[in-house]
Amino acid sequence: MGAALPPLFNHQATTVEHLLANDRSLDLSDAGTGKTRSHLEAFARRKAAGTANKMVVLGTLSILETAWADDIKKWTPHLTSAVVYSTKRKRDLPRAIADDVDVIILNHDAVKWMADAKGKLTDEGRLLADYADVLVVDEFTAFKHRTSQRSKAASAVRHHFPIRWALSGTPNSNGICDIWHPVYIVDDGERLGRAFWGFRAQVCTPIPNHNIPGGNHVDWVDKEDAELIVADKIHDICVRHKLRECIDMPENVAYTVETSLPKKLMAQYQEMQNEAVLLLESGEAINAVHAGAKINKLLQICSGTLWDGDQYHVLDTARVKLALDLAQEAPQALVAFNWRHQRDQLMAEAAKRGMSFAVIDGDVPVAKRVETVNKFQAGEIHYIFAHPQAAGHGLTLTQGTRTIWTSPTYNAEWFQQFNARIDRAGQTQRTETIMIAAKGTRETAVYEKLSGKLERMGNLLHVFAETTSTR
């Protein structure tokens, strides 16, 4: 017999009870609170009681093995599972069904081959729908854009699963409207309405934007009470736990470290910034034409490079050296990069220093990412350089004590999720989140903008935390 499993944390036990009582659920608990184990335990109990049969999990490609298959082996070893990758699904899906496994784990985009263009189940989708009655959508923000192919497919197949549970610690990182479609997938529009336009009219205010050519452009801005409106409508199916309120966690300290741009880069930066005022102090975009591209370009210049239309020219390596200096002050650390050139600079400089490192980004195969995480946790790799999109969900890297942002991202969800790779359950040491910014640039404002987005999201999550504690 194996060693006895540690008991559920109190907050996990609360979540399990919630899932046993609700066929439709939204778990909005913080990253790192152990949402995966709660859902596996709830499914296992339902299966044992005869109220559930099989489960399909939709998750981020990078974490299918590490956050689900491995957790099944660790926390519910009596359950069987199979990870079915799209490249091998014609072979592996029928095999998994024939083997009668309990949990089939798929990436988010699998819904696109589960349903055809008209929303009807394909042969493979029919196999799953006939096989499983529980659908778990991990990191449900992958389905926030209602018009994407992925979201349309998920909407088309949802009704084949009578039990639907969705999870995310960052439900509305870019605005309250992010939450409408994930909730629709879970409850068929019962709570937030079946029409997006009606929902948006309730929670947003239209603000005319005369800076965009073509006349009648409108920006939809969240109302002050948008979070309260949404919370009131969906609280009955929501559960929410804050990391530091339910687990005794070491301190995490976040701070900015400044660097200086060389004169040539600063001149280039100021020239571009003067072309248009991109942001007011309030954060309102007053020239939205190509604003995202312009912001990205400014951040690239701050990173130490210039683009001539064909390739990047590295004019300053001080930032990368600073990031690695900060990393080497810790036994193990996680370093975020945003562009290929930044990744290549980090790798080249780290190789010169003889550092023990590995990379996680979209070019790295899933199996290699899993191997990297395992080696990092075993202390065999000391530093991981990662793109926040590829390493922003589900990975546990608690052997590290520093998260370092070589440059800021403009994606609030990536920012919060990436920071939670180290600062999560299982961490036993004080941790730091270090943000590198160039003096005299908008990089500091970008970090502040991130904080603003997270504050709005935090308002909604706070409502759910209060709701959970009083139920």
C-alpha positions in Angstrom: 0.0 0.0 0.0 1.2 3.5 -0.7 1.5 6.3 1.8 -1.8 7.9 2.9 -2.8 11.0 1.0 -2.7 14.3 3.0 -6.2 15.5 3.8 -7.8 18.2 1.7 -7.3 21.8 2.9 -10.5 23.2 4.5 -11.1 25.5 1.5 -10.7 22.5 -0.8 -13.2 20.5 1.2 -15.6 23.5 0.8 -15.1 23.5 -2.9 -15.8 19.7 -3.1 -19.1 20.2 -1.3 -20.0 23.0 -3.7 -19.3 20.8 -6.7 -21.2 17.9 -5.2 -24.2 20.2 -4.9 -24.0 21.9 -8.2 -24.0 20.5 -11.7 -23.0 23.9 -13.0 -20.1 25.7 -11.3 -17.5 28.5 -11.6 -14.4 28.1 -9.4 -12.8 31.6 -9.3 -10.2 30.8 -6.6 -6.7 32.2 -6.8 -4.1 30.4 -8.8 -2.2 28.0 -6.5 -5.1 27.1 -4.3 -5.4 23.6 -5.5 -8.5 23.8 -7.7 -7.5 20.7 -9.7 -7.5 18.4 -6.7 -10.9 19.7 -5.6 -12.4 19.0 -8.9 -10.8 15.5 -9.1 -12.1 14.7 -5.6 -15.6 15.9 -6.4 -15.7 13.8 -9.6 -14.4 10.7 -7.8 -17.1 11.0 -5.2 -19.8 11.6 -7.7 -18.6 8.6 -9.7 -18.6 6.4 -6.6 -22.1 7.5 -5.8 -23.3 6.8 -9.3 -24.1 10.5 -10.1 -21.3 10.8 -12.7 -19.7 8.5 -15.2 -16.7 9.9 -17.1 -15.1 13.3 -17.3 -13.6 15.3 -20.1 -11.1 18.0 -19.2 -10.3 20.9 -21.5 -7.1 22.6 -20.5 -4.0 24.6 -21.6 -1.8 22.5 -23.8 1.3 23.1 -21.6 -0.3 21.7 -18.5 -2.3 18.7 -19.6 0.3 16.4 -18.2 1.6 18.4 -15.2 -1.6 19.9 -13.9 -4.0 17.1 -14.7 -2.5 13.7 -15.5 0.1 14.0 -12.8 -2.4 15.3 -10.2 -4.7 12.4 -11.0 -1.9 10.0 -10.2 -1.0 12.0 -7.1 -4.4 12.8 -5.6 -6.9 10.3 -7.0 -4.8 7.3 -8.0 -7.8 5.1 -8.2 -9.0 7.1 -11.3 -7.5 6.3 -14.7 -6.8 9.0 -17.3 -5.5 9.6 -20.8 -4.1 12.7 -22.4 -5.2 12.9 -26.0 -3.2 15.3 -28.2 -4.7 16.5 -31.4 -1.9 15.0 -33.5 -2.7 11.5 -32.2 -6.4 11.7 -31.4 -7.6 9.3 -34.2 -5.5 6.6 -32.6 -5.6 7.6 -28.9 -9.2 8.7 -28.4 -10.8 5.4 -29.5 -8.1 3.5 -27.5 -8.9 5.6 -24.3 -12.6 5.0 -24.7 -12.0 1.3 -25.3 -9.9 1.1 -22.2 -12.8 2.7 -20.3 -10.6 5.4 -18.7 -12.3 7.7 -16.2 -10.9 11.1 -17.3 -9.9 12.1 -20.9 -7.7 15.2 -20.9 -7.7 17.5 -24.0 -6.4 20.9 -25.0 -8.8 23.8 -25.4 -8.8 23.6 -29.2 -10.1 20.0 -29.2 -13.6 21.4 -29.2 -13.0 22.5 -32.8 -12.7 18.9 -33.9 -15.5 17.8 -31.6 -17.9 19.9 -33.7 -18.2 20.6 -37.4 -18.8 24.1 -38.9 -22.5 23.8 -38.3 -22.1 22.9 -34.6 -22.9 19.2 -35.1 -20.8 16.6 -33.4 -18.2 14.9 -35.5 -17.6 11.1 -35.1 -14.9 11.8 -32.5 -17.1 14.3 -30.7 -19.9 11.8 -30.7 -17.7 9.3 -29.1 -16.9 11.7 -26.3 -20.5 12.9 -25.8 -21.7 9.3 -25.6 -18.9 8.4 -23.2 -18.7 11.3 -20.7 -21.2 13.4 -18.8 -18.9 15.8 -17.0 -17.1 18.7 -18.8 -14.4 20.6 -16.9 -13.1 23.7 -18.6 -9.8 24.7 -17.0 -8.6 28.3 -17.4 -12.0 29.2 -19.0 -10.7 32.6 -20.2 -9.6 30.7 -23.3 -13.2 30.9 -24.3 -13.9 34.6 -23.5 -14.0 35.7 -27.1 -17.5 34.6 -28.1 -16.8 34.9 -31.9 -13.7 32.8 -32.0 -13.8 29.3 -33.6 -12.9 27.7 -30.3 -15.7 29.5 -28.4 -18.3 28.8 -31.1 -17.4 25.1 -31.0 -17.5 25.0 -27.2 -20.9 26.6 -27.3 -22.1 24.0 -29.8 -21.0 21.0 -27.8 -21.8 22.2 -24.3 -25.3 20.8 -24.0 -24.0 17.2 -24.5 -22.5 17.4 -21.0 -25.1 17.7 -18.2 -22.4 18.5 -15.6 -20.2 21.5 -16.4 -17.5 23.0 -14.2 -15.2 25.9 -15.2 -12.1 27.2 -13.4 -10.1 30.4 -13.6 -8.4 32.7 -11.1 -8.5 35.6 -13.6 -12.0 35.7 -14.9 -12.2 39.3 -16.2 -8.6 40.5 -16.4 -9.4 42.8 -19.3 -12.9 43.8 -18.5 -16.2 42.5 -17.2 -17.4 41.4 -20.6 -14.7 38.7 -20.6 -16.9 36.6 -18.3 -20.0 36.5 -20.4 -19.2 33.6 -22.8 -17.6 31.3 -20.2 -20.7 31.6 -18.0 -22.9 31.0 -21.1 -21.0 27.7 -21.8 -21.7 26.7 -18.2 -25.3 27.7 -17.7 -26.7 28.2 -21.2 -27.2 31.9 -20.6 -29.5 31.4 -17.6 -27.8 34.0 -15.4 -26.1 36.6 -17.7 -28.5 36.2 -20.6 -28.4 34.5 -23.9 -27.5 37.7 -25.9 -24.1 39.3 -25.4 -25.4 42.7 -26.5 -28.0 42.8 -23.8 -25.4 41.8 -21.1 -23.0 44.5 -22.3 -25.6 47.2 -22.2 -26.2 46.3 -18.5 -22.6 46.3 -17.3 -20.9 48.8 -19.7 -21.4 52.5 -20.7 -20.9 53.5 -24.4 -18.3 56.3 -24.7 -18.0 57.9 -28.2 -14.4 57.8 -29.5 -13.9 60.5 -32.1 -10.3 59.8 -32.6 -10.9 56.8 -34.8 -11.7 57.5 -38.4 -15.0 56.4 -39.8 -17.3 58.2 -37.4 -19.5 56.3 -35.0 -16.9 54.3 -33.0 -17.9 53.6 -29.4 -15.7 52.3 -26.5 -17.6 50.2 -24.0 -16.4 51.0 -20.5 -17.2 49.0 -17.4 -19.7 50.6 -15.1 -18.6 51.3 -11.5 -21.0 48.6 -10.2 -20.4 46.1 -13.0 -18.8 43.5 -10.7 -21.7 43.8 -8.3 -24.2 43.3 -11.1 -22.4 40.2 -12.3 -21.8 38.8 -8.8 -25.5 39.1 -7.9 -26.5 37.1 -11.0 -24.0 34.2 -10.8 -23.1 33.9 -7.1 -25.2 30.8 -6.6 -22.8 28.7 -8.8 -19.6 30.4 -7.8 -16.9 29.4 -5.3 -14.0 31.6 -4.5 -11.0 31.3 -2.2 -8.1 33.7 -1.8 -4.7 32.1 -1.6 -3.3 33.8 1.5 -6.6 33.6 3.4 -6.9 29.8 3.1 -3.2 28.7 3.1 -0.4 29.8 5.4 1.9 31.2 2.7 5.3 32.9 3.0 5.5 36.5 2.1 5.7 37.7 -1.5 7.3 41.1 -2.1 6.8 42.9 -5.5 9.0 45.8 -6.5 10.4 47.6 -9.6 14.1 47.8 -10.5 15.0 50.6 -12.9 17.6 50.6 -15.7 18.6 53.3 -18.1 18.4 53.3 -21.9 21.4 54.5 -24.0 21.0 57.8 -25.7 20.3 56.4 -29.2 17.5 54.2 -27.9 16.0 56.9 -25.8 16.0 59.3 -28.7 14.2 56.6 -30.8 11.8 56.0 -28.0 10.9 59.7 -27.6 10.4 60.1 -31.3 7.9 57.4 -31.4 6.2 58.5 -28.3 5.8 62.0 -29.6 4.0 60.7 -32.8 0.8 60.3 -30.8 -0.2 60.5 -27.2 -1.1 56.8 -26.5 -2.3 57.0 -22.9 -3.5 59.6 -20.6 -2.6 59.4 -16.9 -6.0 57.8 -16.4 -5.0 55.1 -18.8 -7.6 56.1 -21.5 -6.5 55.5 -25.0 -7.0 58.8 -26.9 -5.6 57.5 -30.2 -6.6 53.9 -30.6 -5.5 53.4 -34.2 -2.8 50.8 -34.0 -2.4 51.7 -30.3 -1.6 48.1 -29.3 1.1 47.9 -32.0 2.6 51.2 -31.0 2.7 50.2 -27.4 4.4 47.0 -28.3 6.9 48.8 -30.4 7.7 51.2 -27.6 8.2 48.3 -25.2 10.5 46.6 -27.7 12.6 49.7 -28.0 12.8 49.7 -24.2 14.0 46.1 -24.3 17.2 47.3 -26.1 16.4 46.7 -29.8 15.5 48.5 -33.0 13.5 46.9 -35.8 14.5 48.1 -39.4 11.6 46.3 -41.1 13.6 43.1 -41.7 15.3 42.2 -38.5 16.0 43.3 -34.9 19.2 45.1 -34.1 20.4 44.7 -30.5 21.7 48.0 -29.3 21.7 47.4 -25.5 22.2 44.2 -23.5 22.2 45.9 -20.1 18.6 44.9 -19.4 19.2 41.2 -20.0 22.4 41.3 -17.9 20.4 43.0 -15.1 17.7 40.3 -15.3 20.3 37.5 -15.0 22.1 39.4 -12.2 18.9 39.4 -10.3 18.2 35.8 -11.1 21.6 34.7 -9.9 21.0 36.3 -6.6 18.5 33.5 -5.9 19.3 29.7 -6.0 16.4 29.2 -8.5 14.4 31.7 -10.4 11.9 32.2 -13.2 12.6 34.9 -15.8 9.9 36.2 -18.2 10.6 37.3 -21.8 8.2 38.7 -24.3 10.0 38.4 -27.7 12.2 35.9 -29.5 15.2 38.3 -29.5 14.9 38.7 -25.8 14.8 35.0 -25.3 17.9 34.6 -27.5 19.8 37.3 -25.6 19.0 35.6 -22.3 20.1 32.2 -23.6 23.4 33.6 -25.0 24.3 35.6 -21.9 23.3 32.7 -19.6 25.5 30.3 -21.6 28.5 32.7 -21.2 27.9 32.7 -17.5 27.7 28.9 -17.3 24.2 29.1 -15.8 22.0 26.0 -15.6 18.9 27.0 -17.5 16.0 25.8 -19.7 13.5 27.6 -21.9 9.7 27.3 -22.1 7.9 28.9 -25.0 5.7 28.1 -27.9 8.6 26.4 -29.8 9.3 23.9 -27.0 7.4 20.6 -27.3 5.0 19.7 -24.5 7.0 16.7 -23.4 10.1 18.9 -23.1 8.2 21.5 -21.0 7.1 18.7 -18.6 10.7 17.5 -18.3 11.9 21.1 -17.6 9.3 21.6 -14.8 10.3 18.3 -13.2 14.0 19.0 -13.4 13.5 22.5 -12.0 11.5 21.1 -9.1 14.2 18.5 -8.5 16.9 21.2 -8.4 18.6 19.9 -11.5 17.8 23.2 -13.4 18.3 26.4 -11.6 16.7 29.0 -14.0 13.8 28.9 -16.4 13.4 31.5 -19.1 9.8 31.5 -20.2 7.2 33.3 -22.3 4.3 34.2 -20.0 1.7 32.8 -22.4 3.4 29.4 -22.6 4.2 29.2 -18.8 1.4 31.2 -17.4 -1.1 28.5 -16.3 -0.9 25.4 -14.1 2.8 24.9 -13.8 4.2 24.5 -10.3 7.7 26.0 -9.9 7.8 26.4 -6.1 11.5 25.6 -5.9 12.1 29.1 -7.3 12.0 32.1 -5.1 12.2 35.0 -7.6 10.0 35.9 -10.6 11.7 38.5 -12.8 10.0 40.4 -15.6 12.7 41.4 -18.1 10.1 43.6 -19.8 6.4 44.2 -18.9 3.6 42.4 -20.7 0.4 44.2 -21.5 -1.7 41.2 -20.8 -3.0 41.3 -17.2 -4.0 37.6 -17.2 -0.5 36.5 -18.3 1.0 38.8 -15.6 -1.0 37.4 -12.7 -0.9 33.8 -13.8 2.9 33.9 -14.5 3.6 35.4 -11.0 1.6 32.5 -9.5 4.0 29.8 -10.8 6.3 30.4 -7.8 4.0 32.1 -5.3 1.5 29.3 -4.8 0.6 26.4 -2.5 3.7 24.3 -1.7 6.0 27.3 -1.5 7.9 27.3 1.8 10.2 30.4 1.3 9.8 34.1 1.0 9.4 35.1 -2.7 9.9 38.2 -4.8 8.4 39.5 -7.9 10.8 41.9 -9.6 9.7 44.2 -12.5 12.4 45.8 -14.6 11.6 49.2 -16.1 13.6 51.8 -18.0 13.8 55.3 -16.5 11.9 58.0 -18.3 9.7 55.6 -20.3 6.1 54.3 -20.2 7.2 50.9 -18.9 6.3 51.9 -15.3 2.9 53.1 -16.5 2.4 49.7 -18.2 3.0 48.0 -14.8 0.6 50.5 -13.3 -1.9 49.7 -16.0 -1.6 46.0 -15.2 -2.3 46.8 -11.6 -5.3 48.8 -12.6 -6.7 45.9 -14.6 -6.0 43.5 -11.8 -7.7 45.9 -9.3 -10.9 45.8 -11.3 -10.7 42.0 -11.5 -9.9 42.0 -7.8 -13.1 43.9 -7.1 -15.2 41.1 -8.7 -13.2 38.4 -7.0 -13.5 40.1 -3.7 -17.3 40.0 -4.1 -17.1 36.3 -4.6 -14.8 35.8 -1.6 -17.3 37.6 0.6 -20.2 35.5 -0.9 -18.3 32.2 -0.4 -17.5 33.0 3.3 -21.1 33.8 4.1 -22.8 30.8 2.4 
